Amino acid sequence: MLSWLARVIKGIVIALGFILPGISGGVLAAILGIYERMIGFLAHPFKDFKENVLYFIPVAIGMLLGIGLFSYPIEYLLENYQVFVLWSFAGAIIGTVPSLLKVSTRESDRDKIDLAWFWTTFIISGLGLYALNFVVGTLSASFLNFVLAGALLALGVLVPGLSPSN
């Protein structure tokens, strides 16, 4: 029962990655220790299917609870205390970096190639985000755009560091 409740709470925390700009559900899942199992289940859905579904049901319940419980308070805070909330988000983003580094270096140390990849993707991503509005503009509401939005939301959960709310 305690394990079940702990997974519900983990789901609530991961849900914050959906509604808080800049906070990644994937990073939160990695910090909470369920990221590897989630990716393994998604990569091989029929391997230990029943066991994995039973494991992730409380996580899913927690995610739904988290979105339901925290969406309105976050909206209220953003409307009335925007500067404080945005600085808090920035602090939360920066605060996840040490835990993510710890997880990423658990099995091997980082080398110069890893650092080169990091800075290359950091610069390309920054330039891409800066130019995004000029290149794409505003997308209209259509089926294909909703499919694209769903794929980007999924990436925000699966790839640590990407935020679905962005």
C-alpha positions in Angstrom: 0.0 0.0 0.0 2.8 2.4 0.9 4.5 1.7 -2.5 1.2 2.3 -4.3 0.8 5.7 -2.5 4.4 6.6 -3.2 3.8 6.0 -6.9 0.7 8.2 -6.8 2.8 11.0 -5.2 5.4 10.5 -7.9 2.7 10.9 -10.5 1.6 14.1 -9.0 5.1 15.5 -9.0 5.6 14.4 -12.7 2.3 16.1 -13.6 3.9 19.4 -12.4 6.2 18.9 -15.4 3.2 19.1 -17.7 1.8 22.4 -16.3 4.9 24.3 -15.1 6.7 26.0 -18.0 10.3 24.9 -18.3 10.1 21.9 -15.9 10.4 18.6 -17.6 8.3 15.6 -16.7 11.1 13.4 -18.0 13.7 15.0 -15.6 11.3 14.6 -12.7 10.7 11.0 -13.7 14.4 10.4 -13.8 14.9 12.1 -10.4 12.1 10.0 -8.9 13.6 6.8 -10.2 10.9 5.6 -12.6 12.2 7.0 -15.9 14.2 3.9 -16.9 11.3 1.6 -16.2 8.9 3.9 -18.1 11.2 3.9 -21.2 11.6 0.1 -21.0 7.9 -0.4 -20.8 7.3 2.0 -23.8 10.1 0.3 -25.8 8.8 -3.2 -25.1 5.1 -2.9 -24.2 4.3 -6.6 -24.2 7.2 -7.6 -22.0 5.9 -8.0 -18.5 2.8 -6.2 -19.6 0.5 -6.9 -16.7 3.3 -6.1 -14.1 4.1 -2.8 -15.8 0.5 -1.7 -16.2 -0.2 -2.5 -12.5 3.0 -0.5 -11.6 2.1 2.6 -13.7 -1.7 2.8 -12.8 -1.0 4.7 -9.6 1.5 6.9 -11.4 -1.2 7.7 -14.0 -3.8 8.4 -11.3 -1.3 10.7 -9.6 -0.6 12.5 -12.9 -4.3 13.1 -13.4 -4.7 14.3 -9.8 -1.7 16.6 -10.1 -3.0 18.2 -13.3 -6.4 18.6 -11.7 -5.2 19.9 -8.4 -2.5 22.3 -9.5 -3.8 23.8 -12.8 -6.0 26.4 -11.3 -3.6 27.5 -8.5 -0.8 27.8 -11.1 -3.1 29.9 -13.4 -4.0 32.2 -10.5 -0.4 32.6 -9.5 0.7 33.4 -13.1 -2.0 36.0 -13.4 -1.4 37.7 -10.1 2.3 37.1 -9.3 3.9 36.5 -12.7 7.4 37.8 -11.9 7.8 35.8 -8.7 6.4 32.6 -10.3 8.6 32.9 -13.4 11.7 33.3 -11.2 10.6 30.3 -9.2 10.3 28.3 -12.4 13.8 29.4 -13.4 15.1 28.3 -10.0 13.3 24.9 -10.3 14.8 24.4 -13.7 18.3 25.2 -12.5 17.7 23.1 -9.4 17.0 19.9 -11.5 20.4 20.1 -13.2 22.5 18.5 -10.4 20.1 15.6 -10.1 20.0 15.1 -13.8 23.8 15.2 -14.0 24.0 12.6 -11.2 21.6 10.3 -13.0 23.5 10.7 -16.3 26.9 10.0 -14.9 25.9 7.1 -12.7 27.3 4.5 -15.2 30.0 6.4 -16.9 31.8 9.8 -16.6 31.3 12.5 -19.2 34.1 13.1 -21.7 35.0 15.8 -24.3 32.6 14.3 -26.9 29.7 14.6 -24.5 30.6 18.2 -23.8 30.8 19.0 -27.5 27.4 17.4 -28.1 26.0 19.4 -25.1 27.2 22.8 -26.3 26.3 22.0 -30.0 22.8 21.1 -29.2 22.5 23.9 -26.7 23.5 26.5 -29.3 21.4 25.0 -32.1 18.4 24.7 -29.8 18.8 28.3 -28.6 19.0 29.6 -32.2 16.1 27.4 -33.2 13.9 28.7 -30.4 14.8 32.2 -31.1 13.9 31.8 -34.8 10.8 29.6 -34.3 8.2 32.4 -34.4 9.8 33.9 -37.5 9.9 30.6 -39.3 6.7 28.9 -38.2 4.5 31.8 -37.0 1.2 30.8 -35.4 -0.3 27.4 -36.3 -4.0 27.2 -37.0 -6.2 24.6 -35.2 -6.3 21.6 -37.4 -6.1 17.8 -37.0 -2.4 17.6 -38.2 -1.4 20.5 -35.9 -3.0 18.7 -33.0 -1.2 15.5 -33.9 2.1 17.5 -34.0 1.2 19.1 -30.6 0.5 15.6 -29.1 3.9 14.3 -30.4 5.7 17.3 -28.9 3.9 16.7 -25.6 5.0 13.1 -25.6 8.6 14.1 -26.3 8.3 16.5 -23.3 7.7 13.5 -21.1 10.1 11.0 -22.7 13.1 13.3 -23.3 14.5 14.6 -20.0 15.0 18.4 -20.3 12.1 19.1 -22.6 9.1 20.7 -21.1 5.6 19.7 -22.4 4.2 23.0 -21.3 6.6 24.9 -23.5 
